[in-house]
């Protein structure tokens, strides 16, 4: 009976940890980040559009200058995308590293339990 209670406790701990990880992943990958990215995308596209409008149609600034600044803003957008991808990759690495650590802990515990079981199964010589 003690082994069954221990298994139930481990299952309960696993469920609690799984729920905790889900909440953390939900906080990091939630709609706030998407909303933030959409705002930045919109601002950068508006800047590019305004520059091309001022340079191309209205001739308020030189066309070449407007195109160069628009390209610069586009490059900034690419840098922002790389930064966001790097953040996501780092988070994935952190999760996988945590899982590997946890699996190694469980593997050690299983080895100890197997050793104890094999020691119990051996006939005692007196």
VENUR-V141427 format. One record per pair of residues at least 12 apart in sequence whose ideal C-beta (glycine too) atoms are under 6 Angstrom apart, sorted by sequence separation. I is the first residue (numbers start at 0). J is the second residue. D is the distance in whole Angstrom. If there is no record, write none. Layout:
i->I j->J d->D
i->I j->J d->D
This chain:
i->51 j->65 d->6
i->50 j->65 d->5
i->50 j->68 d->5
i->51 j->69 d->6
i->50 j->69 d->5
i->47 j->69 d->5
i->47 j->72 d->5
i->46 j->72 d->5
i->43 j->72 d->6
i->43 j->76 d->5
